[in-house]
Amino acid sequence: MQYPVVISSRVRLARNLQQYPFPSWAKISQRCEILATCAEAIENAPQMKKGFFYRMEELSDTERQILIERHLVSKELAENPTGAAVAISKDQGFSIMINEEDHLRLQMLKPGFNLKKLWKALSLLDSTLESDLDFAFSEELGYLTACPTNLGTGIRASVMMHLPSLVLSGAMEKVVKAIGQMGMAIRGLYGEGSEATGSIFQISNQQTLGLSEDDIIKNLTRVLHSIIAHEQNARERIIESDASALYDKISRAYGLLESSFKITSTEAMNLLGLLRLAVDLKALPEEARPQIDQLFILCQPGHISTLSEKAGTPEKRDTFRAAYLKKQFEKFPSLEFKKIS
């Protein structure tokens, strides 16, 4: 069963080679050896055939930013490019960071709510790599990682959720507190330290030691189902208490997106988030959802800079972003609030 509240699911594994220090302690020569060793094993993995391999030092700042915006690499990897790289599968489902916080960060990312399916696929890739690489492992502690919070399984499962009604109703603070008490972490669009623009949040497990991978995913899934129910209840309460105020917010968002002359990436995300809510409410057709989700990415600074070579400064990007969004909304379906049940 799919849930519109869930934008995407991700499962990540942290792994390290037995014979080398962690990346932050490794010498440049060691980082380069780690990269070469891991790259050879990744090249032999069937899941990564015909994929892409990028050495971070060889990429421009804009190219690194695009990889961040597509959630294929972290800011930490982009900001420390020496001896660092990323391997990406042909369909961009798998990505493997080399020499980020750990020697390897394996990731699988897909749209929708599919944590079990993702874990099964990523576990197979992990086993494939482990047949060629000697991972650091302790019988007592499990997989050894640079950060103690990843010890044990080394797994982080997360879901990107769109929670506009909880934000609009002022209930998000309570949800954040409750999630923390249940042993989960909640972050913004780009992880730790980032803002939840567009009412988009990442929810993930915090405990990796003492639980099996299946238990971690089961616990997280239970929490996510609870959050989905709270978001749906919040929507019903908003419509019952003051539907016209909500419809006005959505209408204004639509108007700004189709007529603005300057718009920041944060503003664009927040406005698009309201239109994604309109799809959930049936005021926009379901066919509009993939386009809105794509615009979440395309309106980011790195992508805007790529779409227009002239958009080199923040001011020029804001102008081009507005023009680009205006063009996208020329053929966008109209709002129909009468279809809201």
BALOBA-1460 file (C-alpha; in Angstrom, 3 decimals):
// residues 341
<rec num="1" residu="m" x="0.000" y="0.000" z="0.000"/>
<rec num="2" residu="q" x="1.318" y="3.450" z="-0.924"/>
<rec num="3" residu="y" x="0.863" y="6.601" z="1.160"/>
<rec num="4" residu="p" x="0.929" y="10.063" z="-0.481"/>
<rec num="5" residu="v" x="2.424" y="11.477" z="2.741"/>
<rec num="6" residu="v" x="5.607" y="9.476" z="2.045"/>
<rec num="7" residu="i" x="7.755" y="10.914" z="-0.737"/>
<rec num="8" residu="s" x="10.629" y="8.423" z="-0.640"/>
<rec num="9" residu="s" x="12.299" y="5.706" z="1.426"/>
<rec num="10" residu="r" x="16.009" y="5.155" z="2.022"/>
<rec num="11" residu="v" x="18.111" y="2.485" z="3.678"/>
<rec num="12" residu="r" x="21.811" y="3.158" z="4.360"/>
<rec num="13" residu="l" x="24.647" y="1.009" z="5.690"/>
<rec num="14" residu="a" x="27.969" y="2.148" z="7.181"/>
<rec num="15" residu="r" x="30.939" y="-0.131" z="6.557"/>
<rec num="16" residu="n" x="34.707" y="0.138" z="7.103"/>
<rec num="17" residu="l" x="37.754" y="-1.819" z="5.977"/>
<rec num="18" residu="q" x="39.534" y="-3.770" z="8.692"/>
<rec num="19" residu="q" x="43.101" y="-2.699" z="7.886"/>
<rec num="20" residu="y" x="42.684" y="1.088" z="7.593"/>
<rec num="21" residu="p" x="41.934" y="3.975" z="10.014"/>
<rec num="22" residu="f" x="38.601" y="5.766" z="9.652"/>
<rec num="23" residu="p" x="38.596" y="8.458" z="6.911"/>
<rec num="24" residu="s" x="38.990" y="11.392" z="9.306"/>
<rec num="25" residu="w" x="42.164" y="9.789" z="10.723"/>
<rec num="26" residu="a" x="43.551" y="8.398" z="7.479"/>
<rec num="27" residu="k" x="46.445" y="10.000" z="5.617"/>
<rec num="28" residu="i" x="45.827" y="11.153" z="2.047"/>
<rec num="29" residu="s" x="47.786" y="8.169" z="0.721"/>
<rec num="30" residu="q" x="45.604" y="5.819" z="2.808"/>
<rec num="31" residu="r" x="42.403" y="7.494" z="1.604"/>
<rec num="32" residu="c" x="43.554" y="6.928" z="-1.963"/>
<rec num="33" residu="e" x="44.296" y="3.256" z="-1.228"/>
<rec num="34" residu="i" x="40.869" y="2.838" z="0.357"/>
<rec num="35" residu="l" x="39.245" y="4.461" z="-2.669"/>
<rec num="36" residu="a" x="41.069" y="2.183" z="-5.120"/>
<rec num="37" residu="t" x="40.280" y="-0.967" z="-3.118"/>
<rec num="38" residu="c" x="36.579" y="-0.113" z="-2.729"/>
<rec num="39" residu="a" x="36.240" y="1.025" z="-6.348"/>
<rec num="40" residu="e" x="37.473" y="-2.343" z="-7.615"/>
<rec num="41" residu="a" x="34.974" y="-4.248" z="-5.460"/>
<rec num="42" residu="i" x="32.118" y="-1.944" z="-6.493"/>
<rec num="43" residu="e" x="32.999" y="-2.367" z="-10.166"/>
<rec num="44" residu="n" x="32.606" y="-6.152" z="-9.770"/>
<rec num="45" residu="a" x="29.174" y="-5.886" z="-8.119"/>
<rec num="46" residu="p" x="26.351" y="-6.822" z="-10.548"/>
<rec num="47" residu="q" x="24.069" y="-4.146" z="-9.030"/>
<rec num="48" residu="m" x="26.497" y="-1.416" z="-10.112"/>
<rec num="49" residu="k" x="27.128" y="-2.547" z="-13.693"/>
<rec num="50" residu="k" x="26.832" y="0.238" z="-16.281"/>
<rec num="51" residu="g" x="26.582" y="2.748" z="-13.445"/>
<rec num="52" residu="f" x="28.501" y="5.972" z="-12.816"/>
<rec num="53" residu="f" x="31.648" y="6.635" z="-10.816"/>
<rec num="54" residu="y" x="32.643" y="10.176" z="-9.827"/>
<rec num="55" residu="r" x="35.781" y="11.255" z="-7.991"/>
<rec num="56" residu="m" x="34.697" y="14.251" z="-5.966"/>
<rec num="57" residu="e" x="37.915" y="16.176" z="-6.674"/>
<rec num="58" residu="e" x="37.132" y="16.082" z="-10.399"/>
<rec num="59" residu="l" x="33.648" y="17.590" z="-10.048"/>
<rec num="60" residu="s" x="32.772" y="21.279" z="-10.055"/>
<rec num="61" residu="d" x="31.024" y="22.879" z="-7.079"/>
<rec num="62" residu="t" x="27.766" y="22.906" z="-9.060"/>
<rec num="63" residu="e" x="28.055" y="19.223" z="-9.969"/>
<rec num="64" residu="r" x="28.642" y="18.322" z="-6.321"/>
<rec num="65" residu="q" x="25.655" y="20.453" z="-5.322"/>
<rec num="66" residu="i" x="23.421" y="18.616" z="-7.789"/>
<rec num="67" residu="l" x="24.431" y="15.274" z="-6.272"/>
<rec num="68" residu="i" x="23.528" y="16.646" z="-2.832"/>
<rec num="69" residu="e" x="20.164" y="17.911" z="-4.071"/>
<rec num="70" residu="r" x="19.401" y="14.472" z="-5.517"/>
<rec num="71" residu="h" x="20.318" y="12.883" z="-2.162"/>
<rec num="72" residu="l" x="23.065" y="10.825" z="-3.811"/>
<rec num="73" residu="v" x="25.878" y="12.255" z="-1.675"/>
<rec num="74" residu="s" x="26.082" y="14.103" z="1.623"/>
<rec num="75" residu="k" x="27.348" y="17.638" z="2.211"/>
<rec num="76" residu="e" x="30.207" y="16.114" z="4.199"/>
<rec num="77" residu="l" x="31.451" y="14.142" z="1.199"/>
<rec num="78" residu="a" x="31.164" y="17.149" z="-1.099"/>
<rec num="79" residu="e" x="33.064" y="19.374" z="1.326"/>
<rec num="80" residu="n" x="35.932" y="16.883" z="1.815"/>
<rec num="81" residu="p" x="36.644" y="15.694" z="-1.744"/>
<rec num="82" residu="t" x="40.256" y="14.497" z="-1.322"/>
<rec num="83" residu="g" x="40.352" y="10.747" z="-1.916"/>
<rec num="84" residu="a" x="36.557" y="10.668" z="-1.954"/>
<rec num="85" residu="a" x="34.155" y="9.346" z="-4.583"/>
<rec num="86" residu="v" x="30.625" y="8.159" z="-5.234"/>
<rec num="87" residu="a" x="29.394" y="5.228" z="-7.292"/>
<rec num="88" residu="i" x="25.814" y="5.429" z="-8.582"/>
<rec num="89" residu="s" x="23.820" y="2.649" z="-10.228"/>
<rec num="90" residu="k" x="22.364" y="3.175" z="-13.685"/>
<rec num="91" residu="d" x="18.843" y="3.824" z="-12.331"/>
<rec num="92" residu="q" x="20.210" y="5.983" z="-9.439"/>
<rec num="93" residu="g" x="18.591" y="3.648" z="-6.907"/>
<rec num="94" residu="f" x="21.908" y="2.590" z="-5.377"/>
<rec num="95" residu="s" x="24.672" y="4.991" z="-4.427"/>
<rec num="96" residu="i" x="27.890" y="4.241" z="-2.558"/>
<rec num="97" residu="m" x="29.941" y="7.012" z="-0.966"/>
<rec num="98" residu="i" x="33.636" y="6.286" z="-0.453"/>
<rec num="99" residu="n" x="35.560" y="8.039" z="2.334"/>
<rec num="100" residu="e" x="32.783" y="10.080" z="3.862"/>
<rec num="101" residu="e" x="32.546" y="9.558" z="7.655"/>
<rec num="102" residu="d" x="33.080" y="5.831" z="7.034"/>
<rec num="103" residu="h" x="35.016" y="4.082" z="4.278"/>
<rec num="104" residu="l" x="31.747" y="3.048" z="2.658"/>
<rec num="105" residu="r" x="28.216" y="4.380" z="2.922"/>
<rec num="106" residu="l" x="25.893" y="2.115" z="0.942"/>
<rec num="107" residu="q" x="22.490" y="3.561" z="0.140"/>
<rec num="108" residu="m" x="19.332" y="2.606" z="-1.680"/>
<rec num="109" residu="l" x="16.739" y="5.313" z="-2.314"/>
<rec num="110" residu="k" x="13.373" y="4.876" z="-4.028"/>
<rec num="111" residu="p" x="10.060" y="6.779" z="-4.247"/>
<rec num="112" residu="g" x="7.235" y="5.666" z="-1.971"/>
<rec num="113" residu="f" x="7.094" y="3.618" z="1.224"/>
<rec num="114" residu="n" x="9.218" y="0.467" z="0.639"/>
<rec num="115" residu="l" x="11.638" y="-0.003" z="3.515"/>
<rec num="116" residu="k" x="11.455" y="-3.825" z="3.566"/>
<rec num="117" residu="k" x="12.048" y="-4.101" z="-0.174"/>
<rec num="118" residu="l" x="14.932" y="-1.626" z="-0.040"/>
<rec num="119" residu="w" x="16.600" y="-3.423" z="2.861"/>
<rec num="120" residu="k" x="16.412" y="-6.759" z="1.027"/>
<rec num="121" residu="a" x="18.086" y="-5.267" z="-2.074"/>
<rec num="122" residu="l" x="20.733" y="-3.347" z="-0.100"/>
<rec num="123" residu="s" x="21.553" y="-6.399" z="2.027"/>
<rec num="124" residu="l" x="22.318" y="-8.318" z="-1.151"/>
<rec num="125" residu="l" x="24.689" y="-5.565" z="-2.342"/>
<rec num="126" residu="d" x="26.319" y="-5.505" z="1.099"/>
<rec num="127" residu="s" x="26.932" y="-9.265" z="0.955"/>
<rec num="128" residu="t" x="28.334" y="-8.964" z="-2.558"/>
<rec num="129" residu="l" x="30.861" y="-6.327" z="-1.471"/>
<rec num="130" residu="e" x="31.731" y="-8.204" z="1.725"/>
<rec num="131" residu="s" x="32.810" y="-11.189" z="-0.358"/>
<rec num="132" residu="d" x="35.593" y="-8.986" z="-1.807"/>
<rec num="133" residu="l" x="36.288" y="-6.649" z="1.127"/>
<rec num="134" residu="d" x="37.367" y="-7.340" z="4.726"/>
<rec num="135" residu="f" x="34.887" y="-5.298" z="6.774"/>
<rec num="136" residu="a" x="35.759" y="-4.248" z="10.327"/>
<rec num="137" residu="f" x="33.598" y="-6.404" z="12.603"/>
<rec num="138" residu="s" x="33.508" y="-7.278" z="16.294"/>
<rec num="139" residu="e" x="31.693" y="-10.294" z="17.735"/>
<rec num="140" residu="e" x="30.659" y="-8.103" z="20.672"/>
<rec num="141" residu="l" x="29.835" y="-4.808" z="18.936"/>
<rec num="142" residu="g" x="28.987" y="-5.804" z="15.376"/>
<rec num="143" residu="y" x="30.156" y="-3.638" z="12.460"/>
<rec num="144" residu="l" x="32.633" y="-0.986" z="13.609"/>
<rec num="145" residu="t" x="31.883" y="2.579" z="12.535"/>
<rec num="146" residu="a" x="33.417" y="6.038" z="12.907"/>
<rec num="147" residu="c" x="30.437" y="7.270" z="14.939"/>
<rec num="148" residu="p" x="29.389" y="5.141" z="17.952"/>
<rec num="149" residu="t" x="25.700" y="5.706" z="17.141"/>
<rec num="150" residu="n" x="26.123" y="3.550" z="14.008"/>
<rec num="151" residu="l" x="27.778" y="0.605" z="15.787"/>
<rec num="152" residu="g" x="26.196" y="-2.826" z="15.443"/>
<rec num="153" residu="t" x="24.170" y="-3.216" z="12.290"/>
<rec num="154" residu="g" x="25.366" y="0.112" z="10.846"/>
<rec num="155" residu="i" x="21.903" y="0.570" z="9.356"/>
<rec num="156" residu="r" x="19.948" y="3.807" z="9.081"/>
<rec num="157" residu="a" x="16.495" y="3.535" z="7.573"/>
<rec num="158" residu="s" x="14.645" y="6.751" z="6.821"/>
<rec num="159" residu="v" x="11.571" y="8.068" z="5.082"/>
<rec num="160" residu="m" x="11.005" y="11.495" z="3.544"/>
<rec num="161" residu="m" x="7.560" y="12.657" z="4.640"/>
<rec num="162" residu="h" x="5.382" y="15.573" z="3.584"/>
<rec num="163" residu="l" x="3.578" y="16.821" z="6.710"/>
<rec num="164" residu="p" x="1.967" y="20.182" z="5.828"/>
<rec num="165" residu="s" x="-1.136" y="19.820" z="7.999"/>
<rec num="166" residu="l" x="0.873" y="19.113" z="11.140"/>
<rec num="167" residu="v" x="2.946" y="22.217" z="10.359"/>
<rec num="168" residu="l" x="-0.087" y="24.415" z="9.591"/>
<rec num="169" residu="s" x="-1.941" y="23.259" z="12.711"/>
<rec num="170" residu="g" x="1.062" y="23.955" z="14.958"/>
<rec num="171" residu="a" x="1.221" y="20.313" z="16.079"/>
<rec num="172" residu="m" x="4.631" y="19.527" z="14.591"/>
<rec num="173" residu="e" x="6.527" y="20.406" z="17.769"/>
<rec num="174" residu="k" x="4.612" y="17.771" z="19.726"/>
<rec num="175" residu="v" x="5.260" y="15.201" z="16.997"/>
<rec num="176" residu="v" x="8.992" y="15.972" z="17.018"/>
<rec num="177" residu="k" x="9.106" y="15.490" z="20.792"/>
<rec num="178" residu="a" x="7.168" y="12.229" z="20.607"/>
<rec num="179" residu="i" x="9.401" y="10.876" z="17.825"/>
<rec num="180" residu="g" x="12.482" y="11.599" z="19.930"/>
<rec num="181" residu="q" x="10.983" y="9.775" z="22.904"/>
<rec num="182" residu="m" x="10.417" y="6.725" z="20.680"/>
<rec num="183" residu="g" x="14.102" y="6.603" z="19.781"/>
<rec num="184" residu="m" x="13.776" y="8.086" z="16.305"/>
<rec num="185" residu="a" x="15.366" y="11.166" z="14.733"/>
<rec num="186" residu="i" x="13.601" y="13.842" z="12.715"/>
<rec num="187" residu="r" x="15.516" y="16.188" z="10.412"/>
<rec num="188" residu="g" x="15.007" y="18.531" z="7.488"/>
<rec num="189" residu="l" x="15.206" y="17.926" z="3.754"/>
<rec num="190" residu="y" x="18.971" y="17.371" z="3.639"/>
<rec num="191" residu="g" x="19.450" y="15.639" z="6.953"/>
<rec num="192" residu="e" x="21.082" y="16.859" z="10.146"/>
<rec num="193" residu="g" x="21.153" y="20.641" z="10.509"/>
<rec num="194" residu="s" x="18.935" y="21.351" z="7.502"/>
<rec num="195" residu="e" x="15.550" y="23.059" z="7.455"/>
<rec num="196" residu="a" x="12.245" y="21.318" z="6.792"/>
<rec num="197" residu="t" x="11.330" y="23.480" z="3.791"/>
<rec num="198" residu="g" x="8.122" y="22.564" z="2.007"/>
<rec num="199" residu="s" x="6.989" y="20.809" z="5.227"/>
<rec num="200" residu="i" x="9.272" y="17.911" z="4.244"/>
<rec num="201" residu="f" x="10.914" y="15.929" z="7.047"/>
<rec num="202" residu="q" x="13.263" y="12.955" z="7.255"/>
<rec num="203" residu="i" x="12.415" y="10.450" z="9.977"/>
<rec num="204" residu="s" x="14.969" y="7.738" z="10.775"/>
<rec num="205" residu="n" x="16.038" y="5.247" z="13.419"/>
<rec num="206" residu="q" x="18.708" y="6.248" z="15.943"/>
<rec num="207" residu="q" x="19.535" y="2.902" z="17.557"/>
<rec num="208" residu="t" x="21.669" y="0.478" z="15.543"/>
<rec num="209" residu="l" x="23.245" y="-1.571" z="18.340"/>
<rec num="210" residu="g" x="21.405" y="-4.434" z="20.027"/>
<rec num="211" residu="l" x="18.637" y="-4.769" z="17.430"/>
<rec num="212" residu="s" x="18.456" y="-6.735" z="14.197"/>
<rec num="213" residu="e" x="17.985" y="-4.932" z="10.881"/>
<rec num="214" residu="d" x="14.476" y="-6.365" z="10.587"/>
<rec num="215" residu="d" x="13.550" y="-5.120" z="14.076"/>
<rec num="216" residu="i" x="14.884" y="-1.637" z="13.303"/>
<rec num="217" residu="i" x="12.805" y="-1.409" z="10.138"/>
<rec num="218" residu="k" x="9.746" y="-2.864" z="11.891"/>
<rec num="219" residu="n" x="9.994" y="-0.297" z="14.719"/>
<rec num="220" residu="l" x="10.470" y="2.606" z="12.309"/>
<rec num="221" residu="t" x="7.546" y="1.443" z="10.145"/>
<rec num="222" residu="r" x="5.270" y="1.374" z="13.205"/>
<rec num="223" residu="v" x="6.245" y="4.959" z="14.087"/>
<rec num="224" residu="l" x="5.749" y="6.112" z="10.491"/>
<rec num="225" residu="h" x="2.250" y="4.660" z="10.348"/>
<rec num="226" residu="s" x="1.444" y="6.644" z="13.493"/>
<rec num="227" residu="i" x="2.782" y="9.880" z="11.940"/>
<rec num="228" residu="i" x="0.753" y="9.269" z="8.773"/>
<rec num="229" residu="a" x="-2.393" y="8.896" z="10.884"/>
<rec num="230" residu="h" x="-1.628" y="12.133" z="12.782"/>
<rec num="231" residu="e" x="-1.108" y="14.029" z="9.500"/>
<rec num="232" residu="q" x="-4.382" y="12.730" z="8.064"/>
<rec num="233" residu="n" x="-6.251" y="13.629" z="11.256"/>
<rec num="234" residu="a" x="-4.734" y="17.121" z="11.209"/>
<rec num="235" residu="r" x="-5.962" y="17.607" z="7.639"/>
<rec num="236" residu="e" x="-9.484" y="16.635" z="8.592"/>
<rec num="237" residu="r" x="-9.465" y="19.028" z="11.557"/>
<rec num="238" residu="i" x="-8.188" y="21.940" z="9.444"/>
<rec num="239" residu="i" x="-10.886" y="21.403" z="6.814"/>
<rec num="240" residu="e" x="-13.585" y="21.099" z="9.468"/>
<rec num="241" residu="s" x="-12.492" y="24.193" z="11.402"/>
<rec num="242" residu="d" x="-11.549" y="26.646" z="8.619"/>
<rec num="243" residu="a" x="-11.460" y="25.167" z="5.131"/>
<rec num="244" residu="s" x="-11.578" y="28.586" z="3.441"/>
<rec num="245" residu="a" x="-8.307" y="29.653" z="5.108"/>
<rec num="246" residu="l" x="-6.585" y="26.502" z="3.847"/>
<rec num="247" residu="y" x="-7.976" y="26.917" z="0.325"/>
<rec num="248" residu="d" x="-6.834" y="30.544" z="0.364"/>
<rec num="249" residu="k" x="-3.256" y="29.490" z="1.244"/>
<rec num="250" residu="i" x="-3.236" y="26.945" z="-1.582"/>
<rec num="251" residu="s" x="-4.716" y="29.444" z="-4.074"/>
<rec num="252" residu="r" x="-2.138" y="32.086" z="-3.164"/>
<rec num="253" residu="a" x="0.658" y="29.536" z="-3.525"/>
<rec num="254" residu="y" x="-0.586" y="28.632" z="-7.003"/>
<rec num="255" residu="g" x="-0.810" y="32.299" z="-7.957"/>
<rec num="256" residu="l" x="2.721" y="33.088" z="-6.812"/>
<rec num="257" residu="l" x="4.189" y="30.096" z="-8.631"/>
<rec num="258" residu="e" x="2.554" y="31.043" z="-11.925"/>
<rec num="259" residu="s" x="3.187" y="34.783" z="-11.805"/>
<rec num="260" residu="s" x="6.232" y="35.695" z="-9.655"/>
<rec num="261" residu="f" x="9.248" y="37.472" z="-11.125"/>
<rec num="262" residu="k" x="11.627" y="36.481" z="-8.324"/>
<rec num="263" residu="i" x="11.445" y="33.505" z="-6.027"/>
<rec num="264" residu="t" x="13.959" y="31.879" z="-3.652"/>
<rec num="265" residu="s" x="14.434" y="28.125" z="-3.415"/>
<rec num="266" residu="t" x="12.994" y="28.104" z="0.129"/>
<rec num="267" residu="e" x="9.896" y="30.022" z="-0.950"/>
<rec num="268" residu="a" x="9.443" y="27.776" z="-3.979"/>
<rec num="269" residu="m" x="9.646" y="24.678" z="-1.779"/>
<rec num="270" residu="n" x="7.049" y="26.020" z="0.650"/>
<rec num="271" residu="l" x="4.680" y="26.975" z="-2.156"/>
<rec num="272" residu="l" x="5.109" y="23.647" z="-3.933"/>
<rec num="273" residu="g" x="4.472" y="21.903" z="-0.624"/>
<rec num="274" residu="l" x="1.033" y="23.527" z="-0.470"/>
<rec num="275" residu="l" x="0.258" y="22.355" z="-4.005"/>
<rec num="276" residu="r" x="1.296" y="18.826" z="-3.107"/>
<rec num="277" residu="l" x="-1.257" y="19.054" z="-0.303"/>
<rec num="278" residu="a" x="-3.792" y="20.162" z="-2.924"/>
<rec num="279" residu="v" x="-3.151" y="16.881" z="-4.783"/>
<rec num="280" residu="d" x="-3.773" y="14.925" z="-1.567"/>
<rec num="281" residu="l" x="-7.058" y="16.827" z="-1.136"/>
<rec num="282" residu="k" x="-8.083" y="16.105" z="-4.784"/>
<rec num="283" residu="a" x="-8.069" y="19.820" z="-5.660"/>
<rec num="284" residu="l" x="-5.383" y="18.891" z="-8.213"/>
<rec num="285" residu="p" x="-5.282" y="15.597" z="-10.171"/>
<rec num="286" residu="e" x="-2.952" y="12.799" z="-9.063"/>
<rec num="287" residu="e" x="-1.006" y="13.253" z="-12.306"/>
<rec num="288" residu="a" x="0.326" y="16.552" z="-10.910"/>
<rec num="289" residu="r" x="2.135" y="14.851" z="-7.994"/>
<rec num="290" residu="p" x="5.185" y="13.552" z="-9.945"/>
<rec num="291" residu="q" x="5.638" y="16.966" z="-11.551"/>
<rec num="292" residu="i" x="5.536" y="18.723" z="-8.168"/>
<rec num="293" residu="d" x="7.968" y="16.196" z="-6.657"/>
<rec num="294" residu="q" x="10.328" y="16.773" z="-9.583"/>
<rec num="295" residu="l" x="10.083" y="20.549" z="-9.175"/>
<rec num="296" residu="f" x="11.133" y="20.160" z="-5.525"/>
<rec num="297" residu="i" x="14.505" y="19.056" z="-6.921"/>
<rec num="298" residu="l" x="14.719" y="21.196" z="-10.049"/>
<rec num="299" residu="c" x="14.149" y="24.469" z="-8.154"/>
<rec num="300" residu="q" x="17.227" y="23.876" z="-5.964"/>
<rec num="301" residu="p" x="20.271" y="26.154" z="-6.537"/>
<rec num="302" residu="g" x="22.510" y="23.562" z="-8.208"/>
<rec num="303" residu="h" x="19.854" y="22.493" z="-10.690"/>
<rec num="304" residu="i" x="18.882" y="26.086" z="-11.472"/>
<rec num="305" residu="s" x="22.539" y="26.924" z="-12.151"/>
<rec num="306" residu="t" x="22.674" y="24.000" z="-14.585"/>
<rec num="307" residu="l" x="19.424" y="24.943" z="-16.331"/>
<rec num="308" residu="s" x="20.743" y="28.453" z="-16.916"/>
<rec num="309" residu="e" x="24.452" y="29.211" z="-17.336"/>
<rec num="310" residu="k" x="23.677" y="32.880" z="-16.671"/>
<rec num="311" residu="a" x="22.146" y="32.198" z="-13.224"/>
<rec num="312" residu="g" x="25.497" y="32.519" z="-11.440"/>
<rec num="313" residu="t" x="24.446" y="34.648" z="-8.458"/>
<rec num="314" residu="p" x="21.638" y="34.056" z="-5.928"/>
<rec num="315" residu="e" x="19.719" y="37.056" z="-7.333"/>
<rec num="316" residu="k" x="19.951" y="35.756" z="-10.905"/>
<rec num="317" residu="r" x="18.943" y="32.279" z="-9.750"/>
<rec num="318" residu="d" x="15.858" y="33.710" z="-8.043"/>
<rec num="319" residu="t" x="14.873" y="35.492" z="-11.266"/>
<rec num="320" residu="f" x="15.477" y="32.449" z="-13.466"/>
<rec num="321" residu="r" x="13.708" y="30.141" z="-10.977"/>
<rec num="322" residu="a" x="10.590" y="32.308" z="-11.110"/>
<rec num="323" residu="a" x="10.635" y="32.336" z="-14.918"/>
<rec num="324" residu="y" x="11.209" y="28.581" z="-15.034"/>
<rec num="325" residu="l" x="8.333" y="27.857" z="-12.638"/>
<rec num="326" residu="k" x="6.077" y="30.249" z="-14.531"/>
<rec num="327" residu="k" x="6.804" y="28.265" z="-17.711"/>
<rec num="328" residu="q" x="5.996" y="24.971" z="-15.965"/>
<rec num="329" residu="f" x="2.663" y="26.329" z="-14.762"/>
<rec num="330" residu="e" x="1.494" y="27.408" z="-18.225"/>
<rec num="331" residu="k" x="0.102" y="23.906" z="-18.781"/>
<rec num="332" residu="f" x="-0.475" y="23.010" z="-15.140"/>
<rec num="333" residu="p" x="-4.023" y="21.854" z="-14.223"/>
<rec num="334" residu="s" x="-6.296" y="24.355" z="-12.496"/>
<rec num="335" residu="l" x="-7.351" y="24.097" z="-8.870"/>
<rec num="336" residu="e" x="-10.800" y="22.580" z="-8.322"/>
<rec num="337" residu="f" x="-11.803" y="22.848" z="-4.665"/>
<rec num="338" residu="k" x="-15.269" y="21.449" z="-5.417"/>
<rec num="339" residu="k" x="-13.648" y="18.019" z="-5.780"/>
<rec num="340" residu="i" x="-12.532" y="18.022" z="-2.137"/>
<rec num="341" residu="s" x="-14.694" y="15.558" z="-0.233"/>
